[in-house]
Structure formats: structure tokens, C-alpha cells
């Protein structure tokens, strides 16, 4: 029961043995005041230490966010540079593909011309060989190696040589056509791969644009507090930072 509640009519009052004794551990008012002042000063020191700690935490969080923002911007810059490089590479590949397709078309025209030229040599060669063969059946002294015989012989040789040269050129052209087809296939594969890579990088940029690792404070005062780390309001700011 509190001392102020006791009266002379309280039921629980009584005589006490040696009420004038001084209990062990009793302190003087000066000692009580000194002890209370010490506890207060100690509590104030702890509060100041806690405040400095909160300010340091807030400053570290703000610095960490600044570092993350700087890293985010650097990463996005590198991604954008990569996108630009891939776009330039794709433009170059598409230009090479068009040139390759044009060259393939030109070779196909050459092949058709060569095959036509070879075909055009067939009947003249057959004619010359037939004439030459027919002259071998001339009777008696008429089987003469005259100028006509030599002319037909030279004509067959020239036609054979011309046909072989055209056939060699046709094979060479077809080999070049095959090489260009292989090159065109490689270009198509490279364009496909780079296009997929470009689409992915663009999706990454779009996703990163939608996400933000830094939420701007609603007021200029709050912004200054976060940047400088001077947070006098206590745990609320720290929790707010942690929630961002």
C-alpha cells in the first residue's frame, strides 16, 4: 500500500519493532541525487549513441542505394551499347546476305548460259563428226585426206575443246554457287541468332525500365535527410529505407 494512502484509521497500521532503525543500504539524498543523475546521463549517452548509429545506418543505406543506382545506370549503358553493336552487326549481315543472294542469282544466270552454250555445241559437233565419219567411206582414191578432211578434223577438235572448256567453267561456277549457298546458310543462322539476342536485350531494357531500385522521397526535406543521413526521427526512416 502506498504511504500516501495510509491514515490513522487504516486497518493495517500497527506498532513496529525498532521503527527508528536505519536499514542497511540506505543512501543519503545527495547519493540518491548523484545516482539518479548518473543514470540519466548514461541514458542520454546511450540515446546519443543510438542516434549516431541510426544516422550512420541511414547514411550507409543511402550510399548503398546511390551505388546501386550508379551500377544500374552503368549496366543499362552497357546493355544499350550492346544493343547498338548487335543492330549494326545485323545491318552488316543483312547487307552481306543481299550481296550474296545477288551473286547467287548472277551465278545461276551464268550457269544457264553455260549449259545453253554446251547444248548449242552438241548438234554442230554431231554434224562435224558425222561428216567426218561419212567421208571415211569414200571409195578408192577418193578416200583422200584433202583440205575438207583437215577442216572437219579441226572443227571436231575445236568443238570438243570448246565443249570441255565450257563444261569445266560450268563445274567451277556450280562449285562457286554451292559455296555461296553455304555462306548464305551461315549468314541466315547468324542473323537468326543475333536477332534472338537483340530481342532478349531489348526485353531486358524494357523490364529494367519498369523496375526501379530507388523510390524518390515525397518531399525535399525527406530527400535531404536520406542523402545526408541526418535522420532525427528515429527508426521510422530506417524502416522506410529498408522497405524501398
C-alpha positions, 0 to 999 in steps of 0.5 A, spaced: 500 500 500 502 506 498 504 511 504 500 516 501 494 512 502 495 510 509 491 514 515 490 513 522 484 509 521 487 504 516 486 497 518 493 495 517 497 500 521 500 497 527 506 498 532 513 496 529 519 493 532 525 498 532 521 503 527 527 508 528 532 503 525 536 505 519 536 499 514 542 497 511 543 500 504 540 506 505 543 512 501 543 519 503 539 524 498 545 527 495 547 519 493 540 518 491 541 525 487 548 523 484 545 516 482 539 518 479 543 523 475 548 518 473 543 514 470 540 519 466 546 521 463 548 514 461 541 514 458 542 520 454 549 517 452 546 511 450 540 515 446 546 519 443 549 513 441 543 510 438 542 516 434 549 516 431 548 509 429 541 510 426 544 516 422 550 512 420 545 506 418 541 511 414 547 514 411 550 507 409 543 505 406 543 511 402 550 510 399 548 503 398 542 505 394 546 511 390 551 505 388 546 501 386 543 506 382 550 508 379 551 500 377 544 500 374 545 506 370 552 503 368 549 496 366 543 499 362 549 503 358 552 497 357 546 493 355 544 499 350 551 499 347 550 492 346 544 493 343 547 498 338 553 493 336 548 487 335 543 492 330 549 494 326 552 487 326 545 485 323 545 491 318 552 488 316 549 481 315 543 483 312 547 487 307 552 481 306 546 476 305 543 481 299 550 481 296 550 474 296 543 472 294 545 477 288 551 473 286 547 467 287 542 469 282 548 472 277 551 465 278 545 461 276 544 466 270 551 464 268 550 457 269 544 457 264 548 460 259 553 455 260 549 449 259 545 453 253 552 454 250 554 446 251 547 444 248 548 449 242 555 445 241 552 438 241 548 438 234 554 442 230 559 437 233 554 431 231 554 434 224 562 435 224 563 428 226 558 425 222 561 428 216 567 426 218 565 419 219 561 419 212 567 421 208 571 415 211 567 411 206 569 414 200 571 409 195 578 408 192 582 414 191 577 418 193 578 416 200 583 422 200 585 426 206 584 433 202 583 440 205 575 438 207 578 432 211 583 437 215 577 442 216 572 437 219 578 434 223 579 441 226 572 443 227 571 436 231 577 438 235 575 445 236 568 443 238 570 438 243 575 443 246 570 448 246 565 443 249 570 441 255 572 448 256 565 450 257 563 444 261 569 445 266 567 453 267 560 450 268 563 445 274 567 451 277 561 456 277 556 450 280 562 449 285 562 457 286 554 457 287 554 451 292 559 455 296 555 461 296 549 457 298 553 455 304 555 462 306 548 464 305 546 458 310 551 461 315 549 468 314 541 466 315 543 462 322 547 468 324 542 473 323 537 468 326 541 468 332 543 475 333 536 477 332 534 472 338 539 476 342 537 483 340 530 481 342 532 478 349 536 485 350 531 489 348 526 485 353 531 486 358 531 494 357 524 494 357 523 490 364 529 494 367 525 500 365 519 498 369 523 496 375 526 501 379 531 500 385 530 507 388 523 510 390 524 518 390 522 521 397 515 525 397 518 531 399 525 535 399 526 535 406 525 527 406 530 527 400 535 531 404 535 527 410 536 520 406 542 523 402 545 526 408 543 521 413 541 526 418 535 522 420 532 525 427 526 521 427 528 515 429 527 508 426 521 510 422 526 512 416 530 506 417 524 502 416 522 506 410 529 505 407 529 498 408 522 497 405 524 501 398 
